[in-house]
Structure formats: structure tokens, C-alpha cells
Amino acid sequence: MFHTVWSKTLRDYRFTVLYWGLGLGLVILAVFATFSSQYSSQGGDAGILELAQSLKFIADPIALQTIQGYATWRLLGFFVPSMLAIWAVLAGANLVRGEEERRASDLLLSVPLSRTRYLLEKYFALISALLGVGLLIALGAIIGEASAKVEIEAGRALLAGLDVSLYAIFFASLSLLLSQCLRSRGAAAGWAGGIIAYAFVLDGTGRTIQHGEWLQRLSPLYYYSQNKPLISSFSNHPEAALLLIGLTLLFSGLSFWLYTQRDLGGVAFAGWSGALSLTKPLTRQQSLQRAWKDISVRSFFTRTLQNGKTPALWWIISLLAYAGWITTLTTTMLDPIRKLLSQNSPIAQLLSGHDITTNAGFLAYAIYQFLPALATVFIFTLALKWASTLDSGRLELVLSTPVSRVRLLLQHAGALFVYALIIPILAWPTVVISAHLSNLAVDSAKVMAASLSILPLELVLLTFVYAVAGRLRSSIITGLVGTYLAVAFMIDLLRSLLHLPDWVQWFSILYAYGSPIQNGWRWGTIWSLLALSAALLMIGVIQFQRNDVDRGNA
């Protein structure tokens, strides 16, 4: 199994492929299996079509009277490709930059193995993994068609899975390219993650505003959505897929060239990135003076803050821009929705019970349904570095200094807690100010409740990483959390599909979050999540005290 770099890398992805593929495939299966019951309560073709047209910011509504069209609009239009793209940018940034940070590539490249072949095999292993996830997504669609007792079109389902994989491979290649130009994998993943968010915003805005089609053409999501293989009546545009393939080849080709030209651990275009010029090296005394003045190296807390600032910056800017922009567009989208629902009230069941005829209800659906999930993904990507650090044994040198393990972990957790606070705190004024500028009436106190209630969700994911990092490797943790978030996001559909009792929904932190912008604080849930976070953190501390630090699964 370990005769090639390709096979070893693919083996490392095995759990991630399984968890992400099964999670996303199960979500698609649930939509197919529950379509008929939802469709019968929506007033038929006209009801669903009118509502989807009103919510076309989310995805392009095509052939919604069919089960394939509805699944494409609800999931394959943005949710599934965006979720897979998030893992793809993490994997792409880690492909070689992560190896360099762990100093693993130095040893591997000491054998007769060229850099080009080394990167080529790792890159094709990542492509194979993403194609594997796409295959499991297609399998979910095929089983869903069978459960819905409609014609099974396996070829179209496979093409749909391939389309999702292509979108993810595009972002993996972009993240790989950025990792050649930036010093850390976190920075590369942060930039690429920001582009995923802006791709969604630009594509949705172009569909919503008049004469905004040109904005869509700036978004990779637009070219992905030009092909909808599941919908037999849709005229696909293979040239859009070819454009994504061409850009993917361009990004990967540049990555290969830059990787072979730069130093290991260095960056391409070092002079442009602000790195020190090799022609003017610092003396030993100058290096010591610079380190002495650098506040970030005075504690593990400040060092963690420093290492996370670049990816955090792009995540925060992207999520706040999304919240502010959707709030600004609310008045444009809300009037036709009110008119539709006043004529056909049962159609609201399509939105999982959200009353989107009110300002607060629409914001709950369009912003506070997605912002908590994305914020937890953001804090998880930062926390995952702790598990990666344990995997590589990089804490041995730090622990050789007079600092206790408990203090080390708590300082790391404290730094990430600071980042976890930023989005909930800033989302509140962002939504309120955007609403004021667009003459949208909102309850500032409930907006505050909706924003700050995100924090307990972030803390649960954050402390979960500490709790399991002592036993599981980072790749397994990524797969588990990715699957959990996908299932948690669609828990209503899965409960209906599997005929589960109502209390099962409470295992989803997104369901527990509820709708504070409509109903205010849910103090019982908040205190329960905080207590769970404290318990997970305690487990993490105990694990870290007892386990060997040379590996994460001692």
C-alpha cells in the first residue's frame, strides 16, 4: 500500500472520503425520499416555482416540479458543492505546505524522488479522493430515486457527482497555488475559503438584482451551475465545465512550477510577500533583537493568535459581508414572497417551518440558518491545527520549557475563544446597520440574541477537537465533523426519512440553536451547550495530560 506517494496519500484520505461522501450522499437521499410528501403540501407546481423564484438568490430554480430539479435547487445548487469545496481547500493547502510545516517533506525528498513526481502523486491522490466523494454523492442520488419510485438515471447521477467533484477540485487547485505563495496552510485555506463565500454571494446577487448578470460571470459557482446533469430538460453547457477544467489545469500547472522553483519552507515571489531578501540576511544579533521585540512569541496564547490571524481575517470578512449584503437585499426579495405566501400558506413547510413573511423570519432563513453553520466550520478549521500539531509531534520542544500541559492547552483554547467571539459580536452591528441603511425594521435586541447565540455552537466544536485529538488523527476528526455538520444541517429531512422520534433533532447543535431572531434567547439551550463545552474541554485536558505528545493516537 505504501509503495508510492499516491497510495500513501490516498490511504490518509480514506476516512475523510467515507465520512464526507456518506454524509452528503445521505442528505441528498433524504431530499429525494421526502420530496413527494413536501410537494403534495405545497400547492403543486406553481407554489414551489413561485417560491423558488423569490428565493433565487440561493440557487437557480429549474424544473422544480420534478424531484431531480427540486434536489438540484435545494442541495446541488450551492450547499453540497460548497461543503465539499471547504474540505478541498483545507486539503489543497495542506498538500505540500502542511508537509513542509511538519518537516516531513525534507525526509521524503532525500530519496531519489523528484519534486515534480512527489507533488504530482499527492495531487492525483487528492483528485482521486474528491472523485470518490462525488461517486458516493451520486450513489445517494441513485438510491434516492429508487426510494422515490421514479425512473433511475444512474448516468445523470454520476455526472452530477462528477460536477460536484470538479468544483471541489477547482478550489483544491486554487488553494494549492495559494499555498505556494503564502507561508502557512492556514493563510492559503483562508484566502481560498473567502473566495468560496464570495463566489456564492456574487452568483446569488447576479440572479437577484436587475442587470446583474455580469456579476455572476465573476463567480466560479456560476460556471458550475451551468450544468445540471440530474435535470433531463435542462440544456447543459459543457464549455462552462471546460473553463473550470482549464482554470484548474492552469492553477495546478503554476503550482507545480512554483514548487520546483522555491525553497522548501519558503514562498514563491518572496520579495513581493514581504519576506526577507536572501541578499541581506540578518545577523544573529539582529535576529535575537527582532525575536525579543516580537510580542507573538512571548506566550503560546499570543503565538496562536498570530498564526490564526490571516485565515481568521478572510473568514470574518467573508461571513460579515454575506450577512450585511443579504440584509441589504431583504426588502427586494421579501415583497414577492409575502404576496405568494398570502395566497398559499402551506408552502411555508418547504422552508422547514420558517415564517419568512416577516423581516425577522426572512433573516432567520436567509442569514441565521447558514451563519451559525459557517461560523462553526470557521472555528473548527482553526482548532484542527491542534490535532495536526499532535499528529506531527511538534509540541515536544515547547513542552521542554517550564510550562505545564494544562496551561499550554488552555492558552491555545483561549486564543481560539477570542476568534470565536469576533463573528458573533460583529454580526450584530453588521445586520443592524445594514437594516437601517436599507430601511428594514428589525429588533436590535433579538438580532443580538441571534448573533451571540452562535458562540455556544462554536465552543462545542472547538472543545470537541480538544476532547478527541488525544485519540484520533486530524484527518479522521475532519471527516467526523464534516459528516456531523451535513447531517445536523438537514436533520429535519433525515428525521422524516428514517421516521425517528422528535428528540433526535436535539443532537443537532444547529437545531438546538433555533431561531433567536424571532423568539429571543433560549437560555436553557445556551447553558446546556456551555456545560457540554466545559465537559469536552475537561476531557481534552485529561487526555492531553496522559497521552504521549509524539502522536495524536498514543
HELIX and SHEET records of a PDB file:
HELIX    1   1 VAL A    5  ASP A   12  1                                   8    
HELIX    2   2 ARG A   14  SER A   40  1                                  27    
HELIX    3   3 GLY A   44  SER A   54  1                                  11    
HELIX    4   4 ILE A   67  ALA A   71  1                                   5    
HELIX    5   5 THR A   72  LEU A   76  3                                   5    
HELIX    6   6 PHE A   79  ASN A   94  1                                  16    
HELIX    7   7 ARG A   97  GLU A  101  1                                   5    
HELIX    8   8 ALA A  104  LEU A  108  1                                   5    
HELIX    9   9 ARG A  115  SER A  147  1                                  33    
HELIX   10  10 ALA A  154  CYS A  181  1                                  28    
HELIX   11  11 ARG A  185  THR A  208  1                                  24    
HELIX   12  12 GLU A  213  GLN A  216  1                                   4    
HELIX   13  13 PRO A  220  TYR A  224  1                                   5    
HELIX   14  14 PRO A  238  GLN A  261  1                                  24    
HELIX   15  15 ARG A  284  LYS A  293  1                                  10    
HELIX   16  16 ILE A  295  VAL A  297  5                                   3    
HELIX   17  17 PHE A  300  GLN A  343  1                                  44    
HELIX   18  18 SER A  345  LEU A  351  5                                   7    
HELIX   19  19 ASN A  359  ALA A  366  1                                   8    
HELIX   20  20 LEU A  371  SER A  392  1                                  22    
HELIX   21  21 GLU A  396  LEU A  399  1                                   4    
HELIX   22  22 ARG A  405  LEU A  437  1                                  33    
HELIX   23  23 SER A  444  LEU A  452  1                                   9    
HELIX   24  24 ILE A  454  VAL A  468  1                                  15    
HELIX   25  25 SER A  474  PHE A  489  1                                  16    
HELIX   26  26 ILE A  491  LEU A  498  1                                   8    
HELIX   27  27 ASP A  502  PHE A  507  5                                   6    
HELIX   28  28 ILE A  509  TYR A  513  1                                   5    
HELIX   29  29 PRO A  516  ASN A  519  1                                   4    
HELIX   30  30 TRP A  523  ARG A  546  1                                  24    
END                                                                             
